[in-house]
Amino acid sequence: MTGPRFTLVPVMDHEIHVTEWGDRSAPPLVMWHGLARTGRDFDELAAALSDEYFVICPDTIGRGLSSWSQDPEAEYSVEYYAGIAADLLDHYGFDRAAWLGTSLGGLIGMRLASGPHADRLTCLLINDIGPEVPAPAIERIVTYVGDAPVFSLVSEAETWLRAVYKPFGTASDAFWRRMARTSVRRMSDGRLTLHYDPRITIQFTASREELTSWDRFARITLPCHVFRGRDSDILPAEIMQLMQQRGPRPGVTEFDCGHAPNLSNPEDIAIVRQVLKDLS
């Protein structure tokens, strides 16, 4: 394992915090996190795969250590995030890279793979999201993301994360301790809250049309595979079945969890590694 290394990249008038793993001469792999998460969610997976890949895990603007938007209605959108992603590929000099995206990261990957930047990707791994997101699931997400909790102690944050992200499935105690450390920021009053701009949910109103993109999905020709939580409300079975009949007709691996598989366990990592090899 080589890493982690932390760097700040100037992109589209923002500063993007990126966690890097592995040798820069290895095949590139981009891992992009979910809506209210950070690139550090992939620590375990990226560390393991860094023996074969140069892995970058950016924090989306408004999350983690990346800058927050001064124009959230325009910039907290899949289209804008995809523009940042394309510029990051340029910054690193990646002609082509493999893409693994969880939830929002999957939407960004689909956006890239269905547009003028499709030739920049070698394959697309989508973790528990599709080209249509059910309305009840959106309402659930807006409720908990838009009302960020406040904690006095990091241990309190860990307890909260274990409860709210229980659908992530089985994970080690070390995973949850790391999640707590990388998911919070200190406020001016000394207390802690989650490491994102509460305004990130504006994309569900200002850019709601991005959450239904079957036309774009149908244009994807890249090798594609989907990881799905068996109990996921973001990617229910009926949407997954439609995905298998359209566009890239992806293969599917199901995990015994909800939204979204955490991909941190040794057996999960082995699956991801094999899928990457199969799609390359």
C-alpha positions in Angstrom: 0.0 0.0 0.0 1.2 3.5 -0.9 -0.7 6.3 0.8 -2.8 8.0 1.8 -1.5 11.3 0.4 -3.6 14.4 0.6 -3.6 17.2 -2.0 -5.6 20.3 -2.9 -6.4 20.8 -6.6 -7.6 24.1 -8.1 -10.6 23.3 -10.4 -13.4 25.5 -11.7 -12.8 28.3 -9.2 -12.8 25.7 -6.4 -10.2 23.9 -4.3 -10.8 20.1 -4.4 -9.4 18.0 -1.6 -8.2 14.6 -3.0 -7.0 11.6 -1.2 -4.4 9.6 -3.3 -3.4 6.0 -2.9 -0.8 3.9 -4.8 1.8 4.5 -7.4 1.1 7.3 -9.9 2.4 5.1 -12.7 -0.3 2.4 -12.0 -3.6 2.3 -13.9 -5.8 5.1 -12.7 -9.0 4.5 -10.7 -11.4 7.3 -9.6 -13.6 6.6 -6.5 -16.4 9.1 -6.0 -18.5 9.2 -2.8 -22.2 9.6 -2.0 -24.3 12.7 -1.4 -23.3 13.7 2.2 -20.1 11.8 2.4 -16.4 12.3 1.6 -13.7 10.6 -0.4 -12.4 9.1 2.9 -15.3 6.7 2.8 -13.1 4.6 0.5 -10.1 4.4 2.7 -10.3 0.6 3.2 -11.1 -0.2 -0.4 -8.6 2.3 -1.9 -5.8 1.1 0.4 -6.3 -2.5 -0.6 -6.5 -1.7 -4.4 -3.5 0.6 -4.3 -1.3 -2.4 -4.9 -2.6 -2.5 -8.5 -4.1 1.0 -9.1 -3.3 4.7 -8.6 -6.5 5.6 -6.8 -7.9 9.1 -6.3 -10.8 9.8 -4.0 -12.0 13.5 -4.3 -14.2 15.3 -1.9 -17.1 16.8 -3.8 -17.4 20.6 -3.4 -19.4 21.3 -0.2 -18.1 18.2 1.4 -15.0 17.3 3.4 -12.1 19.6 2.9 -13.2 20.8 -0.6 -14.5 24.4 -0.8 -18.1 25.3 -0.4 -20.1 26.9 -3.2 -21.1 30.5 -3.3 -23.8 29.7 -5.8 -25.3 26.4 -4.6 -28.3 26.4 -7.0 -26.0 26.4 -10.0 -23.0 24.4 -8.6 -24.5 21.7 -6.4 -25.6 19.6 -9.4 -24.5 16.5 -11.1 -23.7 18.5 -14.3 -21.3 20.8 -12.4 -19.7 17.9 -10.4 -19.1 16.1 -13.7 -17.3 19.2 -15.0 -15.1 19.1 -11.9 -14.4 15.4 -12.5 -13.4 16.0 -16.1 -11.0 18.7 -15.0 -9.5 16.4 -12.4 -8.8 13.8 -15.1 -7.0 16.5 -17.0 -5.1 17.7 -13.9 -3.8 14.2 -13.2 -3.0 13.6 -16.9 -5.3 10.6 -17.1 -6.1 9.8 -20.7 -8.6 7.2 -19.4 -9.5 6.0 -15.9 -11.7 3.4 -14.3 -14.6 4.9 -12.3 -16.3 3.6 -9.2 -19.1 5.8 -7.8 -21.3 5.3 -4.8 -24.7 6.9 -5.0 -24.1 10.5 -6.1 -20.7 9.3 -7.4 -22.5 6.8 -9.6 -24.7 9.6 -11.0 -21.6 11.6 -11.8 -20.0 8.5 -13.5 -23.1 7.9 -15.6 -23.1 11.6 -16.6 -19.5 11.3 -17.8 -20.1 8.0 -19.5 -23.1 9.2 -21.5 -21.6 12.5 -22.8 -18.6 13.9 -24.5 -16.2 12.6 -21.8 -17.2 9.0 -22.3 -13.9 8.2 -23.9 -12.1 9.3 -20.8 -13.4 6.2 -18.8 -12.4 2.6 -19.3 -15.2 1.2 -17.3 -18.0 2.2 -14.9 -18.8 0.6 -11.5 -22.0 2.0 -10.0 -22.6 1.4 -6.3 -26.3 1.4 -5.5 -28.0 4.0 -7.7 -29.7 4.0 -11.1 -30.9 6.5 -13.7 -34.1 6.9 -11.7 -34.3 7.7 -7.9 -37.6 7.0 -6.3 -39.3 10.0 -4.7 -39.7 8.4 -1.2 -36.0 7.7 -1.1 -35.3 11.3 -2.0 -37.5 12.6 0.7 -35.8 10.3 3.3 -32.4 11.6 2.2 -33.4 15.3 2.3 -34.8 14.8 5.8 -31.6 13.5 7.4 -29.1 15.4 5.3 -30.8 18.7 5.6 -31.0 18.6 9.4 -27.4 18.0 10.3 -26.9 16.8 13.9 -24.6 18.4 16.5 -22.3 16.5 18.8 -20.2 17.3 21.8 -17.9 14.3 21.3 -16.5 12.3 18.4 -17.8 9.2 20.2 -21.3 10.6 20.0 -20.9 11.1 16.3 -19.8 7.5 15.9 -22.9 6.3 17.7 -25.0 8.4 15.4 -23.2 7.2 12.2 -23.6 3.6 13.2 -27.4 4.1 13.6 -28.1 6.2 10.6 -25.8 4.3 8.2 -26.7 0.9 9.5 -28.0 0.2 5.9 -24.3 0.2 4.8 -24.2 -3.3 6.1 -21.7 -5.2 8.3 -18.4 -3.4 8.9 -15.6 -3.6 11.4 -15.3 -1.4 14.5 -12.2 0.1 12.9 -14.4 1.2 9.9 -16.9 3.0 12.1 -14.2 4.7 14.2 -12.6 5.9 11.0 -15.9 7.0 9.7 -16.4 9.2 12.8 -13.0 10.8 12.5 -13.5 11.6 8.8 -17.1 12.6 8.8 -17.2 15.6 11.3 -15.9 19.2 11.5 -15.5 21.5 14.5 -17.9 24.5 14.7 -17.1 27.9 16.1 -18.7 27.0 19.4 -16.5 24.0 19.8 -19.1 21.4 19.1 -19.0 19.0 16.1 -21.3 18.5 13.1 -21.1 16.6 9.9 -18.5 17.6 7.3 -20.7 19.1 4.6 -22.6 22.2 3.6 -26.2 21.8 4.6 -27.2 23.4 1.3 -26.1 20.4 -0.8 -29.7 19.1 -0.8 -30.7 22.0 -3.1 -29.9 19.8 -6.0 -33.1 17.9 -5.3 -35.1 21.0 -6.1 -32.9 23.2 -8.4 -31.7 20.2 -10.5 -34.4 17.6 -9.9 -34.5 16.6 -13.6 -31.0 15.0 -13.1 -32.5 12.3 -11.0 -34.3 10.8 -13.9 -31.8 10.1 -16.8 -32.9 7.0 -18.7 -32.1 8.7 -22.0 -28.5 9.3 -20.9 -28.2 5.7 -19.5 -29.3 4.3 -22.8 -26.3 6.1 -24.5 -23.7 4.4 -22.3 -21.6 1.9 -24.1 -18.8 1.4 -21.6 -18.3 -1.9 -19.7 -20.5 -1.5 -16.7 -21.3 -3.3 -13.4 -23.7 -2.4 -10.6 -23.4 -3.2 -6.9 -26.7 -3.2 -5.2 -27.9 -3.4 -1.6 -30.6 -6.1 -1.5 -32.8 -3.8 0.7 -31.9 -0.5 -1.0 -34.6 2.1 -1.4 -32.4 4.1 -3.8 -32.0 1.2 -6.3 -35.1 -1.0 -5.9 -35.2 -4.3 -7.8 -37.5 -3.1 -10.5 -35.2 -0.3 -11.5 -32.2 -2.6 -11.5 -34.1 -5.0 -13.8 -34.8 -2.2 -16.3 -31.1 -1.2 -16.2 -30.1 -4.7 -17.2 -32.3 -4.3 -20.4 -31.0 -1.0 -21.5 -27.8 0.9 -22.4 -24.7 -1.0 -21.2 -26.8 -3.9 -19.7 -24.6 -4.1 -16.7 -23.8 -7.1 -14.6 -25.0 -7.0 -11.0 -23.7 -8.1 -7.7 -26.0 -7.9 -4.7 -25.0 -7.4 -1.1 -27.0 -8.2 2.0 -27.6 -4.6 3.1 -29.4 -1.5 2.2 -28.1 1.8 0.7 -25.3 1.6 0.0 -22.8 -1.4 0.3 -19.8 0.0 2.2 -17.3 -2.1 0.2 -14.8 -2.1 3.1 -14.8 -5.8 4.1 -12.1 -8.2 2.7 -14.8 -10.2 0.8 -16.2 -7.0 -0.7 -12.8 -5.8 -1.8 -12.1 -9.1 -3.5 -15.4 -8.7 -5.5 -14.5 -5.2 -6.6 -11.0 -6.2 -7.6 -12.4 -9.1 -9.7 -15.0 -6.9 -11.4 -12.4 -4.3 -12.3 -10.3 -7.1 -13.9 -13.3 -8.5 -15.7 -14.2 -5.1 -17.2 -10.7 -4.1 -18.2 
